[in-house]
Amino acid sequence: MTQNQFQQPNSPISTGSRRPWLFASLVLAVLGIALSIYSTLHHLQVHAAGHTDAGCNINATFSCDETALSKYSEVLGIPLGVFGMSYFAALALLLLVALAGNKAAAEHLHGYSVLVIIGVLTSVGLGGISFVALGTYCLVCIGVYVVTFLQLGVLVAGRRELVPPGITSKSAFNGLTTAGVACGIVIAGYNFLKPAHQPEHLDVPQSATSFKPADLRLAPKAEDIPLSKSAYAGLGEDYRKGGDGAPVVVQEFADFQCPACRALSKDTEQLHKEFGDRVLFVFRNYALDNSCNSAIQQKMHEFSCKAAVMARCAGQYGKFWPYHDLVYGNQMDINNLRLKEWAQKIGLTSDQIEACWTNKDLLLKIQDDIAVGNRLGLDSTPTIYINGHKVVGGHAIDDLRSDINDALR
C-alpha cells in the first residue's frame, strides 16, 4: 500500500495529497459557522425588535426579517442558525481529526461524507419551504445552502482522497458519534448563553401613581396618544373594536406586511371576544415603508403604505376590519393587484378603489399615525400601549391577557 493510500479504518492514515481537499472543506466549514452565527444573532435581534435594518432585507421577496419571523425559523424554540453552527462545527471537528492523521481519521472521514450528504438534503428541504410555504427568501440562508453544496462539490471532486475505502455503517456511525458530540456542545452552549427574553427592570418613579410597581412589563410613563372616535374630526377616526367608554384602551401600532403583526392580529381578535366592551382595541398604522414613513431609510415593506391606504379606504365604507383580516390572512401574496382584488372581494367598486388611491386625506391620516409613533420613539412593529403604557415585555396572548386584567382591576 503506498504512502498516499488510506489504510483500514483502525490504522493511521497519511494526509499528504489529501491536505488541499481537507483544507478546502475546512475553510467552507468555517464559512458556514460564520454565516450561521450571523443568522442566529439576526434571529434574536428581529424577534426582540420586530424588524432590523440588515442589508439582506431587500424587498418583500428577499427579506431575512420575514424569514426569521416565520414559524419555520425555529425547531423546539431553537433558531435554525444554531443548528447550522452545530452542523458546521461537527464538520470542522471531523476534518481536524482527519488532518491529524491518527487511527480514527478514516472513520471520521466516513462520518464526514455522510454528514455532507445530510447537509445537502437539509438545504434542499429548507429551500423548498422558503419557495412553497413562505414565498420569501433569506440571502444569508441561501449563503448557507451554497456552502453545503460546495462541500458536496469538494467531496465529489476529491472523493479518491477524501473517502477512505472500506466504508461501513459502523465506521460511518463511529465518525458521526464525534459529530453528535460537537452538535450537542454547540446547542447546549446556546441554551446556556441565550438571552432570557425577560424585560429589563424598570425603576418606577414615586409619582407614577397610576402604574403598579409589580407590573414590570409596562413602562412606568403613560404616553399621551390622541384617539379620534369620530369620522368627521381631524383626519378621520381610528378604527377600533370594543367599547368607546372602556376603562382600558389597547393601542397597537402595526404594519400590514409584518409577520409578527399578523400573528398578533389573531390574538387581539381573541382577546376582544373575551373582554368585549370592557376593553377598546385600536389599530394604528406604522408602515415600515419609506414611501410614507420618513423614519425608514430603505424600502423594507414595499406594499405596506398602499395596504394601509386601502384599509382606510375600506374603512370609509364600514369595512376596515374585513379588509384588515384579508390582508393579514393572505400576507405572503401581497402586491398592488392583490390589494385591489381584496378590496373588490369585500364589496368596493373599481371607482371607489381608484378614488381612494388618489385621496390625499387617507395618506395624511396614515402619516399622522406614523408621526405619533415616531414621537413615541417606535423602533419595531408591533408595538402596544395599554392605557398609554408601552408593553416592554413579549406579546404572547397569555401575557397580554394578564396585562389587561391587571389594568381592569
TITI-235753 format. One record per residue (C-alpha): residue in one letter; chain; x negated, y, z. Coordinates in steps of 0.1 Angstrom, whole numbers, plus 5000, padded with zeros to 4 digits. Example, Ala and Ser with C-alpha at 12.3 -4.5 7.8 and 13.67 -1.06 7.14 Angstrom:
# TITI-235753
+-----+-------+------+-------+------+
| res | chain | east | north |   up |
+-----+-------+------+-------+------+
|   A |     A | 4877 |  4955 | 5078 |
|   S |     A | 4863 |  4989 | 5071 |
+-----+-------+------+-------+------+
This chain:
# TITI-235753
+-----+-------+------+-------+------+
| res | chain | east | north |   up |
+-----+-------+------+-------+------+
|   M |     A | 5000 |  5000 | 5000 |
|   T |     A | 4985 |  5033 | 4990 |
|   Q |     A | 4980 |  5063 | 5013 |
|   N |     A | 5009 |  5082 | 4998 |
|   Q |     A | 5034 |  5054 | 5001 |
|   F |     A | 5058 |  5052 | 5030 |
|   Q |     A | 5053 |  5024 | 5055 |
|   Q |     A | 5081 |  5004 | 5071 |
|   P |     A | 5103 |  5024 | 5095 |
|   N |     A | 5084 |  5015 | 5126 |
|   S |     A | 5050 |  5023 | 5111 |
|   P |     A | 5032 |  5057 | 5109 |
|   I |     A | 5035 |  5073 | 5075 |
|   S |     A | 5013 |  5097 | 5057 |
|   T |     A | 5027 |  5131 | 5047 |
|   G |     A | 5001 |  5142 | 5021 |
|   S |     A | 5021 |  5146 | 4989 |
|   R |     A | 5053 |  5150 | 5009 |
|   R |     A | 5044 |  5182 | 5027 |
|   P |     A | 5056 |  5205 | 4999 |
|   W |     A | 5091 |  5188 | 4999 |
|   L |     A | 5092 |  5187 | 5037 |
|   F |     A | 5083 |  5224 | 5040 |
|   A |     A | 5108 |  5234 | 5013 |
|   S |     A | 5135 |  5216 | 5032 |
|   L |     A | 5124 |  5231 | 5065 |
|   V |     A | 5125 |  5266 | 5050 |
|   L |     A | 5160 |  5260 | 5039 |
|   A |     A | 5170 |  5247 | 5073 |
|   V |     A | 5156 |  5278 | 5090 |
|   L |     A | 5175 |  5300 | 5065 |
|   G |     A | 5207 |  5280 | 5073 |
|   I |     A | 5201 |  5287 | 5110 |
|   A |     A | 5197 |  5324 | 5104 |
|   L |     A | 5229 |  5326 | 5083 |
|   S |     A | 5248 |  5306 | 5110 |
|   I |     A | 5236 |  5328 | 5138 |
|   Y |     A | 5248 |  5359 | 5118 |
|   S |     A | 5281 |  5341 | 5112 |
|   T |     A | 5286 |  5334 | 5149 |
|   L |     A | 5277 |  5369 | 5160 |
|   H |     A | 5301 |  5383 | 5134 |
|   H |     A | 5328 |  5359 | 5145 |
|   L |     A | 5325 |  5371 | 5181 |
|   Q |     A | 5325 |  5407 | 5171 |
|   V |     A | 5355 |  5405 | 5149 |
|   H |     A | 5375 |  5386 | 5175 |
|   A |     A | 5366 |  5412 | 5201 |
|   A |     A | 5374 |  5443 | 5179 |
|   G |     A | 5398 |  5431 | 5152 |
|   H |     A | 5375 |  5442 | 5124 |
|   T |     A | 5339 |  5451 | 5116 |
|   D |     A | 5321 |  5472 | 5091 |
|   A |     A | 5300 |  5443 | 5079 |
|   G |     A | 5287 |  5445 | 5044 |
|   C |     A | 5303 |  5412 | 5035 |
|   N |     A | 5337 |  5430 | 5037 |
|   I |     A | 5340 |  5440 | 5000 |
|   N |     A | 5378 |  5437 | 4994 |
|   A |     A | 5408 |  5416 | 5002 |
|   T |     A | 5393 |  5386 | 4983 |
|   F |     A | 5358 |  5388 | 4996 |
|   S |     A | 5361 |  5395 | 5033 |
|   C |     A | 5342 |  5378 | 5061 |
|   D |     A | 5365 |  5396 | 5087 |
|   E |     A | 5396 |  5379 | 5072 |
|   T |     A | 5379 |  5345 | 5071 |
|   A |     A | 5367 |  5349 | 5107 |
|   L |     A | 5402 |  5357 | 5119 |
|   S |     A | 5418 |  5327 | 5103 |
|   K |     A | 5428 |  5296 | 5122 |
|   Y |     A | 5402 |  5276 | 5102 |
|   S |     A | 5372 |  5296 | 5116 |
|   E |     A | 5371 |  5276 | 5148 |
|   V |     A | 5372 |  5240 | 5159 |
|   L |     A | 5382 |  5234 | 5196 |
|   G |     A | 5376 |  5271 | 5202 |
|   I |     A | 5340 |  5270 | 5189 |
|   P |     A | 5331 |  5291 | 5159 |
|   L |     A | 5321 |  5272 | 5128 |
|   G |     A | 5289 |  5292 | 5128 |
|   V |     A | 5279 |  5273 | 5160 |
|   F |     A | 5284 |  5240 | 5142 |
|   G |     A | 5263 |  5254 | 5113 |
|   M |     A | 5235 |  5263 | 5138 |
|   S |     A | 5236 |  5228 | 5153 |
|   Y |     A | 5236 |  5212 | 5118 |
|   F |     A | 5206 |  5231 | 5105 |
|   A |     A | 5188 |  5228 | 5138 |
|   A |     A | 5192 |  5190 | 5135 |
|   L |     A | 5178 |  5190 | 5100 |
|   A |     A | 5149 |  5211 | 5111 |
|   L |     A | 5141 |  5187 | 5140 |
|   L |     A | 5142 |  5157 | 5118 |
|   L |     A | 5119 |  5174 | 5093 |
|   L |     A | 5094 |  5184 | 5120 |
|   V |     A | 5093 |  5148 | 5133 |
|   A |     A | 5086 |  5137 | 5097 |
|   L |     A | 5058 |  5163 | 5093 |
|   A |     A | 5042 |  5149 | 5125 |
|   G |     A | 5039 |  5116 | 5106 |
|   N |     A | 5045 |  5094 | 5137 |
|   K |     A | 5060 |  5059 | 5138 |
|   A |     A | 5096 |  5073 | 5139 |
|   A |     A | 5091 |  5095 | 5108 |
|   A |     A | 5107 |  5071 | 5083 |
|   E |     A | 5138 |  5066 | 5104 |
|   H |     A | 5142 |  5104 | 5109 |
|   L |     A | 5139 |  5109 | 5071 |
|   H |     A | 5166 |  5083 | 5066 |
|   G |     A | 5188 |  5102 | 5090 |
|   Y |     A | 5178 |  5135 | 5073 |
|   S |     A | 5190 |  5121 | 5039 |
|   V |     A | 5224 |  5111 | 5053 |
|   L |     A | 5227 |  5144 | 5071 |
|   V |     A | 5221 |  5164 | 5039 |
|   I |     A | 5250 |  5145 | 5022 |
|   I |     A | 5273 |  5151 | 5052 |
|   G |     A | 5265 |  5189 | 5049 |
|   V |     A | 5273 |  5190 | 5012 |
|   L |     A | 5306 |  5172 | 5018 |
|   T |     A | 5315 |  5195 | 5046 |
|   S |     A | 5307 |  5226 | 5025 |
|   V |     A | 5329 |  5213 | 4997 |
|   G |     A | 5357 |  5208 | 5022 |
|   L |     A | 5354 |  5242 | 5038 |
|   G |     A | 5351 |  5259 | 5004 |
|   G |     A | 5383 |  5241 | 4994 |
|   I |     A | 5401 |  5255 | 5025 |
|   S |     A | 5390 |  5290 | 5015 |
|   F |     A | 5403 |  5286 | 4980 |
|   V |     A | 5435 |  5268 | 4987 |
|   A |     A | 5447 |  5279 | 5022 |
|   L |     A | 5431 |  5313 | 5027 |
|   G |     A | 5426 |  5328 | 4992 |
|   T |     A | 5398 |  5348 | 5007 |
|   Y |     A | 5360 |  5342 | 5008 |
|   C |     A | 5332 |  5349 | 5032 |
|   L |     A | 5299 |  5357 | 5015 |
|   V |     A | 5279 |  5345 | 5045 |
|   C |     A | 5298 |  5312 | 5044 |
|   I |     A | 5291 |  5309 | 5007 |
|   G |     A | 5254 |  5315 | 5015 |
|   V |     A | 5255 |  5285 | 5039 |
|   Y |     A | 5272 |  5264 | 5012 |
|   V |     A | 5244 |  5273 | 4988 |
|   V |     A | 5217 |  5264 | 5013 |
|   T |     A | 5233 |  5229 | 5018 |
|   F |     A | 5234 |  5223 | 4980 |
|   L |     A | 5198 |  5235 | 4977 |
|   Q |     A | 5190 |  5210 | 5004 |
|   L |     A | 5206 |  5183 | 4983 |
|   G |     A | 5186 |  5195 | 4953 |
|   V |     A | 5153 |  5192 | 4972 |
|   L |     A | 5164 |  5158 | 4984 |
|   V |     A | 5172 |  5146 | 4949 |
|   A |     A | 5141 |  5161 | 4932 |
|   G |     A | 5117 |  5148 | 4959 |
|   R |     A | 5135 |  5116 | 4967 |
|   R |     A | 5105 |  5094 | 4959 |
|   E |     A | 5086 |  5112 | 4987 |
|   L |     A | 5114 |  5122 | 5010 |
|   V |     A | 5134 |  5089 | 5012 |
|   P |     A | 5112 |  5061 | 5025 |
|   P |     A | 5120 |  5026 | 5012 |
|   G |     A | 5139 |  5002 | 5035 |
|   I |     A | 5167 |  5025 | 5045 |
|   T |     A | 5194 |  5006 | 5065 |
|   S |     A | 5224 |  5017 | 5085 |
|   K |     A | 5203 |  5010 | 5117 |
|   S |     A | 5174 |  5032 | 5106 |
|   A |     A | 5197 |  5060 | 5095 |
|   F |     A | 5216 |  5057 | 5128 |
|   N |     A | 5184 |  5059 | 5148 |
|   G |     A | 5174 |  5091 | 5129 |
|   L |     A | 5209 |  5106 | 5133 |
|   T |     A | 5207 |  5099 | 5171 |
|   T |     A | 5180 |  5126 | 5173 |
|   A |     A | 5201 |  5149 | 5151 |
|   G |     A | 5230 |  5143 | 5175 |
|   V |     A | 5209 |  5154 | 5205 |
|   A |     A | 5199 |  5186 | 5186 |
|   C |     A | 5236 |  5193 | 5178 |
|   G |     A | 5246 |  5187 | 5214 |
|   I |     A | 5219 |  5210 | 5228 |
|   V |     A | 5230 |  5239 | 5205 |
|   I |     A | 5267 |  5235 | 5212 |
|   A |     A | 5261 |  5232 | 5249 |
|   G |     A | 5239 |  5263 | 5248 |
|   Y |     A | 5266 |  5283 | 5230 |
|   N |     A | 5292 |  5273 | 5256 |
|   F |     A | 5268 |  5283 | 5284 |
|   L |     A | 5259 |  5317 | 5268 |
|   K |     A | 5291 |  5327 | 5251 |
|   P |     A | 5310 |  5358 | 5263 |
|   A |     A | 5336 |  5351 | 5289 |
|   H |     A | 5362 |  5371 | 5270 |
|   Q |     A | 5372 |  5390 | 5301 |
|   P |     A | 5379 |  5427 | 5302 |
|   E |     A | 5353 |  5449 | 5319 |
|   H |     A | 5361 |  5460 | 5354 |
|   L |     A | 5378 |  5494 | 5354 |
|   D |     A | 5373 |  5519 | 5381 |
|   V |     A | 5408 |  5532 | 5388 |
|   P |     A | 5410 |  5568 | 5399 |
|   Q |     A | 5430 |  5575 | 5430 |
|   S |     A | 5451 |  5600 | 5411 |
|   A |     A | 5464 |  5573 | 5387 |
|   T |     A | 5494 |  5566 | 5409 |
|   S |     A | 5514 |  5550 | 5381 |
|   F |     A | 5486 |  5525 | 5375 |
|   K |     A | 5484 |  5493 | 5396 |
|   P |     A | 5447 |  5487 | 5406 |
|   A |     A | 5452 |  5449 | 5403 |
|   D |     A | 5462 |  5452 | 5367 |
|   L |     A | 5427 |  5454 | 5351 |
|   R |     A | 5440 |  5445 | 5317 |
|   L |     A | 5454 |  5480 | 5312 |
|   A |     A | 5433 |  5512 | 5310 |
|   P |     A | 5440 |  5534 | 5340 |
|   K |     A | 5447 |  5566 | 5320 |
|   A |     A | 5481 |  5569 | 5304 |
|   E |     A | 5478 |  5585 | 5270 |
|   D |     A | 5503 |  5609 | 5256 |
|   I |     A | 5517 |  5591 | 5224 |
|   P |     A | 5546 |  5610 | 5209 |
|   L |     A | 5575 |  5589 | 5199 |
|   S |     A | 5601 |  5600 | 5173 |
|   K |     A | 5635 |  5584 | 5177 |
|   S |     A | 5653 |  5604 | 5150 |
|   A |     A | 5650 |  5600 | 5112 |
|   Y |     A | 5657 |  5638 | 5110 |
|   A |     A | 5630 |  5650 | 5134 |
|   G |     A | 5594 |  5658 | 5124 |
|   L |     A | 5581 |  5634 | 5098 |
|   G |     A | 5606 |  5608 | 5105 |
|   E |     A | 5614 |  5581 | 5131 |
|   D |     A | 5591 |  5555 | 5145 |
|   Y |     A | 5605 |  5521 | 5137 |
|   R |     A | 5612 |  5501 | 5168 |
|   K |     A | 5631 |  5473 | 5185 |
|   G |     A | 5647 |  5472 | 5219 |
|   G |     A | 5665 |  5499 | 5240 |
|   D |     A | 5656 |  5535 | 5233 |
|   G |     A | 5661 |  5541 | 5271 |
|   A |     A | 5640 |  5512 | 5281 |
|   P |     A | 5617 |  5517 | 5311 |
|   V |     A | 5588 |  5500 | 5293 |
|   V |     A | 5575 |  5511 | 5258 |
|   V |     A | 5551 |  5489 | 5240 |
|   Q |     A | 5534 |  5507 | 5210 |
|   E |     A | 5514 |  5487 | 5185 |
|   F |     A | 5490 |  5502 | 5161 |
|   A |     A | 5487 |  5477 | 5132 |
|   D |     A | 5475 |  5472 | 5097 |
|   F |     A | 5496 |  5451 | 5072 |
|   Q |     A | 5465 |  5432 | 5059 |
|   C |     A | 5451 |  5425 | 5094 |
|   P |     A | 5454 |  5387 | 5102 |
|   A |     A | 5454 |  5394 | 5139 |
|   C |     A | 5483 |  5418 | 5134 |
|   R |     A | 5502 |  5392 | 5115 |
|   A |     A | 5497 |  5368 | 5144 |
|   L |     A | 5508 |  5394 | 5169 |
|   S |     A | 5539 |  5403 | 5150 |
|   K |     A | 5553 |  5368 | 5157 |
|   D |     A | 5545 |  5372 | 5194 |
|   T |     A | 5561 |  5406 | 5197 |
|   E |     A | 5592 |  5393 | 5180 |
|   Q |     A | 5594 |  5365 | 5206 |
|   L |     A | 5589 |  5390 | 5234 |
|   H |     A | 5616 |  5412 | 5220 |
|   K |     A | 5640 |  5383 | 5221 |
|   E |     A | 5630 |  5376 | 5257 |
|   F |     A | 5632 |  5411 | 5271 |
|   G |     A | 5660 |  5426 | 5250 |
|   D |     A | 5668 |  5462 | 5257 |
|   R |     A | 5646 |  5464 | 5288 |
|   V |     A | 5616 |  5469 | 5265 |
|   L |     A | 5611 |  5491 | 5235 |
|   F |     A | 5587 |  5477 | 5209 |
|   V |     A | 5573 |  5504 | 5185 |
|   F |     A | 5553 |  5498 | 5153 |
|   R |     A | 5527 |  5524 | 5144 |
|   N |     A | 5506 |  5524 | 5112 |
|   Y |     A | 5468 |  5523 | 5114 |
|   A |     A | 5458 |  5512 | 5079 |
|   L |     A | 5421 |  5501 | 5076 |
|   D |     A | 5420 |  5517 | 5042 |
|   N |     A | 5401 |  5548 | 5033 |
|   S |     A | 5428 |  5559 | 5008 |
|   C |     A | 5449 |  5571 | 5037 |
|   N |     A | 5426 |  5568 | 5067 |
|   S |     A | 5397 |  5592 | 5067 |
|   A |     A | 5381 |  5574 | 5096 |
|   I |     A | 5374 |  5543 | 5074 |
|   Q |     A | 5343 |  5547 | 5054 |
|   Q |     A | 5349 |  5518 | 5030 |
|   K |     A | 5378 |  5501 | 5014 |
|   M |     A | 5384 |  5472 | 5038 |
|   H |     A | 5421 |  5465 | 5031 |
|   E |     A | 5428 |  5479 | 4997 |
|   F |     A | 5466 |  5474 | 4999 |
|   S |     A | 5473 |  5484 | 5035 |
|   C |     A | 5481 |  5520 | 5028 |
|   K |     A | 5505 |  5511 | 5000 |
|   A |     A | 5521 |  5484 | 5021 |
|   A |     A | 5527 |  5510 | 5049 |
|   V |     A | 5543 |  5534 | 5024 |
|   M |     A | 5566 |  5507 | 5010 |
|   A |     A | 5575 |  5495 | 5045 |
|   R |     A | 5586 |  5530 | 5054 |
|   C |     A | 5604 |  5532 | 5021 |
|   A |     A | 5624 |  5501 | 5031 |
|   G |     A | 5630 |  5518 | 5065 |
|   Q |     A | 5648 |  5547 | 5048 |
|   Y |     A | 5674 |  5521 | 5038 |
|   G |     A | 5676 |  5504 | 5071 |
|   K |     A | 5653 |  5475 | 5060 |
|   F |     A | 5619 |  5482 | 5077 |
|   W |     A | 5618 |  5450 | 5097 |
|   P |     A | 5628 |  5427 | 5069 |
|   Y |     A | 5601 |  5442 | 5048 |
|   H |     A | 5576 |  5441 | 5077 |
|   D |     A | 5583 |  5404 | 5081 |
|   L |     A | 5580 |  5397 | 5044 |
|   V |     A | 5546 |  5413 | 5042 |
|   Y |     A | 5532 |  5395 | 5072 |
|   G |     A | 5547 |  5363 | 5061 |
|   N |     A | 5530 |  5365 | 5027 |
|   Q |     A | 5500 |  5385 | 5037 |
|   M |     A | 5475 |  5365 | 5017 |
|   D |     A | 5494 |  5372 | 4984 |
|   I |     A | 5495 |  5409 | 4988 |
|   N |     A | 5489 |  5431 | 4958 |
|   N |     A | 5507 |  5460 | 4941 |
|   L |     A | 5530 |  5438 | 4922 |
|   R |     A | 5540 |  5417 | 4952 |
|   L |     A | 5547 |  5449 | 4973 |
|   K |     A | 5573 |  5459 | 4947 |
|   E |     A | 5587 |  5424 | 4944 |
|   W |     A | 5592 |  5421 | 4981 |
|   A |     A | 5610 |  5455 | 4982 |
|   Q |     A | 5633 |  5442 | 4954 |
|   K |     A | 5638 |  5410 | 4973 |
|   I |     A | 5653 |  5429 | 5003 |
|   G |     A | 5676 |  5449 | 4981 |
|   L |     A | 5658 |  5480 | 4969 |
|   T |     A | 5662 |  5491 | 4933 |
|   S |     A | 5634 |  5499 | 4909 |
|   D |     A | 5644 |  5536 | 4910 |
|   Q |     A | 5643 |  5537 | 4948 |
|   I |     A | 5609 |  5520 | 4948 |
|   E |     A | 5594 |  5543 | 4922 |
|   A |     A | 5607 |  5573 | 4942 |
|   C |     A | 5590 |  5561 | 4973 |
|   W |     A | 5556 |  5557 | 4956 |
|   T |     A | 5557 |  5595 | 4950 |
|   N |     A | 5573 |  5605 | 4982 |
|   K |     A | 5546 |  5625 | 5000 |
|   D |     A | 5566 |  5626 | 5033 |
|   L |     A | 5562 |  5588 | 5036 |
|   L |     A | 5525 |  5591 | 5033 |
|   L |     A | 5523 |  5621 | 5057 |
|   K |     A | 5541 |  5601 | 5084 |
|   I |     A | 5516 |  5573 | 5080 |
|   Q |     A | 5487 |  5597 | 5081 |
|   D |     A | 5502 |  5612 | 5112 |
|   D |     A | 5502 |  5578 | 5129 |
|   I |     A | 5466 |  5574 | 5119 |
|   A |     A | 5457 |  5608 | 5133 |
|   V |     A | 5473 |  5598 | 5166 |
|   G |     A | 5452 |  5566 | 5165 |
|   N |     A | 5420 |  5585 | 5157 |
|   R |     A | 5427 |  5609 | 5186 |
|   L |     A | 5431 |  5579 | 5209 |
|   G |     A | 5397 |  5565 | 5196 |
|   L |     A | 5411 |  5534 | 5179 |
|   D |     A | 5384 |  5511 | 5166 |
|   S |     A | 5404 |  5480 | 5158 |
|   T |     A | 5437 |  5465 | 5150 |
|   P |     A | 5460 |  5456 | 5165 |
|   T |     A | 5457 |  5480 | 5195 |
|   I |     A | 5485 |  5480 | 5220 |
|   Y |     A | 5497 |  5506 | 5246 |
|   I |     A | 5521 |  5498 | 5274 |
|   N |     A | 5537 |  5529 | 5288 |
|   G |     A | 5507 |  5548 | 5274 |
|   H |     A | 5481 |  5525 | 5290 |
|   K |     A | 5458 |  5508 | 5265 |
|   V |     A | 5457 |  5470 | 5267 |
|   V |     A | 5420 |  5463 | 5271 |
|   G |     A | 5423 |  5425 | 5275 |
|   G |     A | 5433 |  5400 | 5249 |
|   H |     A | 5466 |  5399 | 5231 |
|   A |     A | 5477 |  5364 | 5239 |
|   I |     A | 5515 |  5362 | 5243 |
|   D |     A | 5513 |  5350 | 5279 |
|   D |     A | 5491 |  5379 | 5289 |
|   L |     A | 5513 |  5404 | 5272 |
|   R |     A | 5544 |  5389 | 5288 |
|   S |     A | 5527 |  5392 | 5322 |
|   D |     A | 5517 |  5429 | 5315 |
|   I |     A | 5553 |  5437 | 5305 |
|   N |     A | 5567 |  5420 | 5336 |
|   D |     A | 5542 |  5440 | 5358 |
|   A |     A | 5554 |  5472 | 5341 |
|   L |     A | 5590 |  5464 | 5347 |
|   R |     A | 5585 |  5459 | 5385 |
+-----+-------+------+-------+------+
